[in-house]
Amino acid sequence: LKIRLDIDWCPAHCGIQGNEDADQAAKQALTKGKTLDILPAPKEIYPIIKAKIRANWAQDWKNHKGFRHQISATLPSKVTQYSDDRQMDRVFTRLRMGVNGLKGNNLFYGEADPLCDNCGEVEDTDHYFFICRGHDDARKKLLDTLRDHAYTGALVSTELLGTSSLEVREAVFQYIKDTKYEGNI
């Protein structure tokens, strides 16, 4: 398919009445402001609403100093899909956000006791990945996998959850499955 395109320059509006009227209306709107007599179409409103929501969310993110801020100080540009497993993506994202079923991370679920059922220590993200005795076998498997992939990052939850490495993320997903954590969210 070939298309021929010619571009011609036309000086100003050359006295064409419709163009002169449009030019005059545009100049008035710039200097005086102009009220629209018709409502914009939904297709025109949605981007405006979306931009406002995103700006509010970005401000909230900037002002928040919790766990999610340690992983990413800037607001992600879009929702990220980490795998083909929607449930696992949801669990991973909630771990990254610090809003999950771990009792010590948040008391959103009305937990009166933030202690781990397995070992009695405060159950937060670092505890889940590195301390809980109930996950020793899964943790050994995770650490072995990280070593096999020559992982050089720090062994802290913010590094594991903030990684861009597919191998590390897959190892974390396997750890979540091995500890049967995905059912707790």
C-alpha positions in Angstrom: 0.0 0.0 0.0 1.6 3.3 -1.1 0.3 6.7 -0.1 1.3 9.9 -1.7 1.3 12.8 0.7 1.8 16.4 -0.4 2.3 19.2 2.2 1.6 22.7 1.1 2.1 25.9 3.0 -0.8 28.4 3.1 -0.1 31.9 4.4 -2.3 32.7 7.5 -6.0 32.3 6.8 -6.0 34.4 3.7 -9.3 35.9 4.4 -11.3 32.7 4.6 -14.2 33.7 6.9 -14.5 30.4 8.9 -10.8 30.3 9.6 -10.8 34.0 10.6 -13.7 33.4 13.0 -12.0 30.3 14.6 -8.7 32.3 14.9 -10.6 35.2 16.6 -12.4 32.8 19.0 -9.1 31.1 19.9 -7.4 34.4 20.7 -10.4 35.5 22.9 -10.3 32.2 24.8 -6.6 32.6 25.5 -7.0 36.1 26.9 -10.5 36.1 28.5 -11.3 32.5 29.0 -14.2 30.8 27.3 -17.0 28.7 28.7 -18.1 25.7 26.7 -21.8 25.4 26.0 -21.5 21.6 25.6 -20.2 18.9 27.8 -17.1 17.0 26.7 -17.6 13.4 25.6 -16.7 10.6 28.0 -13.6 9.8 25.9 -12.4 13.4 26.7 -13.2 13.2 30.4 -11.6 9.9 31.3 -8.0 11.0 30.6 -8.6 14.1 32.8 -10.0 12.0 35.6 -7.3 9.4 35.3 -4.6 12.1 35.4 -6.1 13.6 38.5 -6.3 10.3 40.3 -2.7 9.5 39.3 -1.5 12.9 40.6 -3.3 12.3 43.9 -1.8 8.8 44.1 1.7 10.0 43.3 1.4 12.6 46.1 0.2 10.0 48.6 3.1 7.7 47.5 5.6 10.5 47.9 4.3 11.4 51.4 4.2 7.7 52.6 7.3 6.5 54.4 6.4 2.8 55.0 7.7 -0.5 53.6 6.6 0.1 50.0 8.6 3.3 49.9 11.8 1.4 50.9 11.3 -0.8 47.8 10.4 2.0 45.4 10.6 5.6 46.3 8.9 6.6 43.0 5.5 5.7 41.9 5.5 2.9 39.2 4.4 4.2 35.8 1.9 1.3 35.4 0.6 -1.8 37.1 3.3 -4.5 36.6 2.6 -8.0 35.6 5.3 -10.2 37.1 4.2 -13.6 35.9 1.4 -15.5 34.1 -0.1 -16.4 37.5 -2.5 -13.7 38.6 -2.8 -15.0 42.2 1.0 -15.0 42.5 1.3 -11.5 41.1 -1.3 -10.3 43.6 0.6 -11.9 46.5 3.9 -10.5 45.3 2.5 -7.0 44.9 0.9 -7.1 48.3 4.2 -8.2 49.9 5.9 -5.3 48.0 3.3 -2.8 49.2 3.5 -4.0 52.8 -0.2 -4.5 52.8 -0.7 -8.2 53.3 -1.7 -10.9 55.7 1.4 -10.8 57.8 0.3 -9.8 61.3 3.1 -7.5 62.1 3.1 -5.5 58.8 -0.3 -4.1 59.3 -3.2 -4.4 61.7 -5.7 -3.9 58.8 -7.3 -7.3 59.5 -8.0 -6.5 63.1 -5.2 -8.7 64.4 -4.8 -8.0 68.1 -1.6 -10.1 68.2 1.2 -9.3 65.7 3.1 -12.5 66.6 3.8 -15.4 64.3 1.8 -18.6 64.9 5.0 -20.7 64.0 7.5 -19.1 66.4 6.0 -16.4 68.4 8.1 -13.5 67.0 6.6 -10.4 65.3 5.5 -11.5 61.9 6.6 -8.9 59.3 8.1 -9.3 55.9 11.7 -9.7 57.0 10.5 -12.3 59.6 8.6 -14.2 56.9 11.6 -14.3 54.5 14.6 -14.7 56.9 13.7 -15.5 60.5 10.6 -17.8 60.9 11.6 -21.3 61.9 8.5 -22.6 60.3 10.0 -21.8 56.9 13.5 -23.1 57.3 13.3 -25.7 54.6 11.8 -23.3 52.0 14.3 -20.6 53.0 17.2 -23.0 52.5 15.8 -23.8 49.0 15.4 -20.1 48.3 19.0 -19.3 49.4 20.4 -22.2 47.4 18.6 -21.0 44.3 19.8 -17.4 44.8 23.4 -18.7 45.2 23.0 -20.9 42.0 22.0 -17.7 40.1 25.0 -15.8 41.5 22.7 -13.4 43.3 24.8 -10.5 44.6 22.1 -8.3 46.2 21.7 -7.9 49.9 19.6 -10.5 51.7 16.8 -8.2 52.8 13.2 -8.4 51.8 13.3 -5.0 50.1 16.0 -6.3 47.7 14.2 -9.5 47.0 10.9 -7.8 46.4 12.3 -4.9 44.5 14.4 -6.9 42.1 14.1 -6.7 38.3 15.8 -10.1 37.9 13.5 -12.8 36.6 15.5 -15.5 38.3 15.3 -13.9 41.7 11.6 -13.2 41.3 10.9 -16.8 40.2 12.9 -18.0 43.3 10.7 -15.7 45.5 7.6 -17.0 43.9 8.7 -20.6 44.6 9.4 -19.6 48.2 5.9 -18.2 48.5 4.5 -21.4 47.1 6.7 -23.6 49.3 5.5 -21.8 52.4 1.9 -21.9 51.3 1.7 -18.2 51.9 -0.3 -17.4 48.7 -3.5 -18.7 50.4 -3.2 -16.3 53.3 -3.8 -13.2 51.2 
